Amino acid sequence: MNSKQLVVFREVMRTGSFSEASRTLHRTQPAISAMIASLEAELGYKLFLRHSGRLVPVPEAHYLFEEANEILERLRNVEQNMSRIGNLEQGELRIVCMPGPSVILVPQLVTRFLRQKPDVRITLLTRSSLQVRHLVATQKFDLGLADLSGQAAEDSNLLRFEPVTYECVCALPKDDPLASCAVVTPQDLGKRDIAALFASHSTYNRTAEAFASQGVPFRPRFETQYFYPLLSFVEAGLACAIIDPLSAESYRLSHGDAGRVTFRPFQPVVPFTAAVVMPQHRPLSKLAESLAEILRDDLDAHQRRYSEPSYG
């Protein structure tokens, strides 16, 4: 039994005759008769009897009619859903993101992506970069955005990465005299309180190396696990901070002109690498691949923005 047989059978039941079914299905009457005959042969009994020139369904035909309606309706729904999925109009995405960009940068990107996709569901989870890698490696999430700076590589064979390397920036109170500098250096910050990540993060070590290269001690007053909370100390005028451009961009998007923090280039360069993280051994859905491409483009755009001397 196949869907073509069920379509013909349903139409015969609806119209009450082979000739009407052939007309509505735009097929010849012999073709309709042959399809019903093949269905009856598979079942092993007649579905219709002739009585006074009329086609009379047997009781079993009425049962099959109800089943055929349900089956064909489900098949139609599947075809429509698969078409919508193929056109990126329907589906579900699970995204896990490191803290800084998850504040507003990634939510805004997802908002743009979903604007014309009312039937797409999104789950966005905030986790540390190591947890991002684990959740994508175990295929619990479709995509991740993680900090790759100094991360262990035990799961690299389970993941593929689209990395972008940035130059960290100096976060300053907006009214700080250094805000007018084209570039901020460790010597400029020698007498300032510094806010930084924990010493276990590679950015801490690279920032310390940058300070040491100019003979400036690096003794942070404030330490946090993630970049974004450092900006609270900067806002309050208590410290300056060397942070990643993605957290800087999240702050800029969140606060606009009302923000009390400005960002300037920092030299010597303190590199920071972020990456779109995807499962290595499972193909992405068309929907996930489309979002991954947009996310990669967005990361590249932020890299270009924070490579220009005029940002702030």
RODO-2510 file (C-alpha; in nm, 4 decimals, decimal comma):
residues 312
     n   res          X          Y          Z
     1     m     0,0000     0,0000     0,0000
     2     n     0,1360     0,3407    -0,0955
     3     s     0,0317     0,7034    -0,0886
     4     k    -0,0706     0,7080    -0,4564
     5     q    -0,3140     0,4244    -0,3959
     6     l    -0,4542     0,6013    -0,0898
     7     v    -0,5025     0,9272    -0,2815
     8     v    -0,7008     0,7499    -0,5534
     9     f    -0,8986     0,5447    -0,3019
    10     r    -0,9874     0,8537    -0,0976
    11     e    -1,1077     1,0375    -0,4067
    12     v    -1,3253     0,7448    -0,5145
    13     m    -1,4798     0,7412    -0,1675
    14     r    -1,5379     1,1157    -0,1780
    15     t    -1,6924     1,1287    -0,5239
    16     g    -1,8708     0,7935    -0,5218
    17     s    -1,7528     0,6863    -0,8673
    18     f    -1,4446     0,6021    -1,0700
    19     s    -1,5408     0,8493    -1,3407
    20     e    -1,5702     1,1445    -1,0998
    21     a    -1,2441     1,0484    -0,9321
    22     s    -1,0707     1,0379    -1,2701
    23     r    -1,2044     1,3845    -1,3486
    24     t    -1,0962     1,5481    -1,0201
    25     l    -0,7554     1,3783    -1,0245
    26     h    -0,7034     1,4508    -1,3959
    27     r    -0,6349     1,0867    -1,4737
    28     t    -0,8014     0,8360    -1,7038
    29     q    -1,0752     0,6121    -1,5695
    30     p    -0,8768     0,2941    -1,6573
    31     a    -0,5868     0,4309    -1,4505
    32     i    -0,8195     0,4849    -1,1537
    33     s    -0,9636     0,1370    -1,1911
    34     a    -0,6165    -0,0168    -1,2135
    35     m    -0,5015     0,1647    -0,8974
    36     i    -0,8037     0,0431    -0,6989
    37     a    -0,7564    -0,3085    -0,8352
    38     s    -0,3929    -0,3118    -0,7231
    39     l    -0,4948    -0,1922    -0,3759
    40     e    -0,7610    -0,4620    -0,3487
    41     a    -0,5106    -0,7243    -0,4653
    42     e    -0,2705    -0,6251    -0,1881
    43     l    -0,5458    -0,6329     0,0739
    44     g    -0,6908    -0,9598    -0,0528
    45     y    -1,0530    -0,8454    -0,0698
    46     k    -1,2842    -0,6082    -0,2542
    47     l    -1,3345    -0,2547    -0,1306
    48     f    -1,6306    -0,1732    -0,3568
    49     l    -1,9326    -0,3629    -0,4837
    50     r    -2,1683    -0,2755    -0,7702
    51     h    -2,5348    -0,2432    -0,6770
    52     s    -2,7935    -0,1210    -0,9277
    53     g    -2,5184     0,0551    -1,1228
    54     r    -2,3910     0,2298    -0,8145
    55     l    -2,0514     0,1883    -0,6475
    56     v    -2,1039     0,0736    -0,2875
    57     p    -1,8092     0,0697    -0,0415
    58     v    -1,7838    -0,2335     0,1869
    59     p    -1,7560    -0,1664     0,5661
    60     e    -1,3794    -0,2169     0,5532
    61     a    -1,3575     0,0630     0,2961
    62     h    -1,5086     0,3106     0,5429
    63     y    -1,2418     0,2211     0,7999
    64     l    -0,9670     0,2570     0,5391
    65     f    -1,1145     0,5912     0,4319
    66     e    -1,0722     0,7335     0,7848
    67     e    -0,7191     0,5973     0,8090
    68     a    -0,6280     0,7258     0,4622
    69     n    -0,7466     1,0758     0,5511
    70     e    -0,5261     1,0810     0,8616
    71     i    -0,2234     0,9346     0,6831
    72     l    -0,2444     1,1704     0,3866
    73     e    -0,3001     1,4720     0,6105
    74     r     0,0057     1,3807     0,8161
    75     l     0,2062     1,3306     0,4984
    76     r     0,0947     1,6716     0,3704
    77     n     0,1996     1,8324     0,6994
    78     v     0,5395     1,6627     0,6852
    79     e     0,5933     1,7827     0,3283
    80     q     0,4980     2,1388     0,4243
    81     n     0,7181     2,1335     0,7342
    82     m     1,0170     1,9960     0,5449
    83     s     0,9702     2,2637     0,2810
    84     r     0,9572     2,5347     0,5498
    85     i     1,2661     2,3899     0,7174
    86     g     1,4469     2,3905     0,3837
    87     n     1,3475     2,7538     0,3360
    88     l     1,4754     2,8391     0,6890
    89     e     1,1209     2,9227     0,8018
    90     q     1,0783     2,6558     1,0694
    91     g     1,2905     2,4640     1,3154
    92     e     1,4722     2,4880     1,6464
    93     l     1,8210     2,6105     1,7344
    94     r     2,0147     2,5675     2,0575
    95     i     2,2974     2,8174     2,1077
    96     v     2,5424     2,8389     2,3975
    97     c     2,7560     3,1493     2,4416
    98     m     3,0339     3,2823     2,6628
    99     p     2,9165     3,5561     2,9039
   100     g     3,0267     3,8884     2,7463
   101     p     2,8594     3,8610     2,4040
   102     s     2,5565     3,6845     2,5534
   103     v     2,4503     4,0070     2,7274
   104     i     2,3261     4,1819     2,4141
   105     l     2,5520     4,1235     2,1115
   106     v     2,4343     3,7686     2,0361
   107     p     2,0695     3,8312     2,1387
   108     q     2,0548     4,1253     1,8965
   109     l     2,2045     3,9134     1,6186
   110     v     1,9513     3,6364     1,6870
   111     t     1,6723     3,8952     1,6866
   112     r     1,7709     4,0107     1,3378
   113     f     1,7930     3,6495     1,2220
   114     l     1,4437     3,5647     1,3538
   115     r     1,2610     3,8768     1,2401
   116     q     1,1016     3,7009     0,9407
   117     k     1,0972     3,3524     1,0974
   118     p     0,8035     3,3335     1,3425
   119     d     0,8109     2,9520     1,3516
   120     v     1,1767     2,9158     1,4531
   121     r     1,2438     2,8481     1,8225
   122     i     1,5710     2,9516     1,9875
   123     t     1,7362     2,8472     2,3128
   124     l     2,0265     3,0728     2,4184
   125     l     2,2342     2,9607     2,7161
   126     t     2,5196     3,1498     2,8854
   127     r     2,8126     2,9387     3,0052
   128     s     3,1899     2,9614     3,0465
   129     s     3,3931     2,8967     2,7326
   130     l     3,5011     2,5513     2,8534
   131     q     3,1364     2,4629     2,9162
   132     v     3,0446     2,5973     2,5716
   133     r     3,2921     2,3570     2,4142
   134     h     3,1667     2,0646     2,6224
   135     l     2,7998     2,1258     2,5424
   136     v     2,8669     2,1512     2,1686
   137     a     3,1054     1,8524     2,1706
   138     t     2,8346     1,6379     2,3318
   139     q     2,5906     1,7647     2,0653
   140     k     2,3505     1,9090     2,3213
   141     f     2,3758     2,2430     2,1404
   142     d     2,3966     2,3271     1,7704
   143     l     2,6328     2,6241     1,7915
   144     g     2,8565     2,7913     2,0440
   145     l     3,0574     3,1100     2,0792
   146     a     3,3662     3,0649     2,2950
   147     d     3,6942     3,2230     2,3968
   148     l     3,9765     3,0074     2,2583
   149     s     4,2575     3,1984     2,4290
   150     g     4,4708     2,9410     2,6051
   151     q     4,1985     2,6768     2,6214
   152     a     4,2805     2,3072     2,6550
   153     a     4,2492     2,1067     2,3346
   154     e     4,1233     1,7704     2,4635
   155     d     3,7938     1,8070     2,2778
   156     s     3,9366     1,9472     1,9533
   157     n     3,8702     1,6239     1,7626
   158     l     3,5005     1,6569     1,8487
   159     l     3,4676     2,0198     1,7407
   160     r     3,5317     2,2471     1,4491
   161     f     3,6071     2,6141     1,4931
   162     e     3,5711     2,9350     1,2946
   163     p     3,8141     3,1571     1,4901
   164     v     3,8604     3,5336     1,4818
   165     t     4,1526     3,6956     1,6645
   166     y     4,1098     4,0436     1,8128
   167     e     4,3310     4,2957     1,9869
   168     c     4,2127     4,3674     2,3403
   169     v     4,1150     4,7257     2,4178
   170     c     4,1544     4,9534     2,7176
   171     a     3,8302     5,0404     2,8975
   172     l     3,8412     5,3851     3,0587
   173     p     3,5943     5,6110     3,2405
   174     k     3,4461     5,8409     2,9768
   175     d     3,5815     6,1530     3,1461
   176     d     3,9315     6,0099     3,1969
   177     p     4,2080     6,2226     3,0358
   178     l     4,3385     5,9071     2,8660
   179     a     4,0110     5,8830     2,6714
   180     s     4,1533     6,1370     2,4257
   181     c     4,4650     5,9292     2,3558
   182     a     4,5004     5,7561     2,0213
   183     v     4,6607     5,4583     2,1983
   184     v     4,6892     5,3653     2,5659
   185     t     5,0059     5,1927     2,6909
   186     p     5,1084     5,0293     3,0200
   187     q     5,3120     5,3410     3,1017
   188     d     4,9912     5,5474     3,0815
   189     l     4,8300     5,3095     3,3316
   190     g     5,1271     5,2764     3,5664
   191     k     4,9645     5,4763     3,8461
   192     r     4,6063     5,3617     3,7808
   193     d     4,4152     5,0852     3,9552
   194     i     4,3566     4,7961     3,7155
   195     a     4,0666     4,5509     3,6863
   196     a     4,1512     4,2187     3,5218
   197     l     4,0473     3,8574     3,4806
   198     f     4,1685     3,5937     3,7238
   199     a     4,5355     3,5007     3,6886
   200     s     4,4339     3,1580     3,5518
   201     h     4,3144     3,3179     3,2264
   202     s     4,5666     3,3574     2,9453
   203     t     4,4624     3,7204     2,8899
   204     y     4,5841     3,8011     3,2421
   205     n     4,9256     3,6578     3,1602
   206     r     4,9471     3,8334     2,8241
   207     t     4,8461     4,1640     2,9802
   208     a     5,1071     4,1126     3,2519
   209     e     5,3666     4,0461     2,9804
   210     a     5,2663     4,3683     2,8011
   211     f     5,3142     4,5665     3,1233
   212     a     5,6451     4,3912     3,1966
   213     s     5,7749     4,4724     2,8475
   214     q     5,7569     4,8418     2,9414
   215     g     5,8844     4,7946     3,2947
   216     v     5,5453     4,8622     3,4549
   217     p     5,4254     4,6407     3,7449
   218     f     5,0940     4,4633     3,6837
   219     r     4,9061     4,4386     4,0130
   220     p     4,5286     4,4367     3,9515
   221     r     4,3123     4,5728     4,2299
   222     f     4,0002     4,3964     4,1009
   223     e     3,9749     4,0474     3,9502
   224     t     3,6690     3,8753     3,8035
   225     q     3,5976     3,5510     3,6187
   226     y     3,4622     3,7218     3,3064
   227     f     3,5378     4,0430     3,1177
   228     y     3,1984     4,2142     3,1302
   229     p     3,1800     4,2620     3,5114
   230     l     3,5104     4,4521     3,4968
   231     l     3,3218     4,7383     3,3354
   232     s     3,1303     4,8056     3,6581
   233     f     3,4567     4,9098     3,8246
   234     v     3,5459     5,1226     3,5226
   235     e     3,2020     5,2903     3,5237
   236     a     3,2493     5,3813     3,8880
   237     g     3,5844     5,5430     3,8110
   238     l     3,7650     5,2907     4,0307
   239     a     3,9820     5,1261     3,7654
   240     c     4,0812     5,0837     3,4036
   241     a     4,0626     4,7413     3,2359
   242     i     4,2042     4,5541     2,9380
   243     i     3,9098     4,3653     2,7880
   244     d     3,8054     4,1824     2,4743
   245     p     3,6343     4,3807     2,1948
   246     l     3,3218     4,1594     2,2039
   247     s     3,2477     4,2614     2,5623
   248     a     3,3260     4,6212     2,4639
   249     e     3,0792     4,5973     2,1751
   250     s     2,8143     4,4449     2,4024
   251     y     2,8565     4,7399     2,6376
   252     r     2,8362     4,9888     2,3515
   253     l     2,5184     4,8283     2,2149
   254     s     2,3621     4,8111     2,5596
   255     h     2,4391     5,1668     2,6742
   256     g     2,4762     5,3733     2,3569
   257     d     2,5689     5,7375     2,4155
   258     a     2,4648     5,7073     2,7802
   259     g     2,7532     5,4720     2,8579
   260     r     3,0082     5,5922     3,1117
   261     v     3,2907     5,3842     2,9626
   262     t     3,4953     5,4482     2,6502
   263     f     3,7374     5,2147     2,4746
   264     r     4,0777     5,2924     2,3262
   265     p     4,3381     5,0793     2,1437
   266     f     4,5966     4,9234     2,3734
   267     q     4,9627     4,8604     2,2905
   268     p     5,1523     4,6276     2,3075
   269     v     4,8915     4,4002     2,1528
   270     v     4,7110     4,1594     2,3855
   271     p     4,5477     3,9034     2,1527
   272     f     4,2085     3,7484     2,2191
   273     t     4,0607     3,4723     2,0030
   274     a     3,6897     3,3927     1,9855
   275     a     3,5335     3,1263     1,7673
   276     v     3,2056     2,9928     1,6410
   277     v     3,2065     2,6356     1,7736
   278     m     3,0281     2,3512     1,5932
   279     p     3,0147     1,9710     1,6260
   280     q     3,2814     1,8006     1,4151
   281     h     3,0982     1,4782     1,3396
   282     r     2,7425     1,6012     1,2847
   283     p     2,6360     1,8160     0,9898
   284     l     2,4620     2,1405     1,0796
   285     s     2,1002     2,1874     0,9818
   286     k     2,0389     2,4442     0,7098
   287     l     1,9008     2,6740     0,9793
   288     a     2,2073     2,6360     1,2034
   289     e     2,4453     2,6823     0,9104
   290     s     2,2655     3,0016     0,8121
   291     l     2,2938     3,1421     1,1653
   292     a     2,6593     3,0319     1,1920
   293     e     2,7390     3,2220     0,8727
   294     i     2,5718     3,5375     1,0056
   295     l     2,7565     3,5010     1,3368
   296     r     3,0910     3,4623     1,1574
   297     d     3,0203     3,7726     0,9494
   298     d     2,9291     3,9623     1,2661
   299     l     3,2529     3,8595     1,4385
   300     d     3,4516     3,9727     1,1350
   301     a     3,2682     4,3073     1,1344
   302     h     3,3556     4,3673     1,5000
   303     q     3,7169     4,2793     1,4272
   304     r     3,7254     4,5438     1,1527
   305     r     3,5512     4,7989     1,3739
   306     y     3,7984     4,7582     1,6589
   307     s     4,0941     4,7635     1,4221
   308     e     4,0091     5,1216     1,3233
   309     p     4,1740     5,4010     1,5249
   310     s     3,8506     5,6017     1,5427
   311     y     3,6434     5,3666     1,7601
   312     g     3,5548     5,4675     2,1157
***
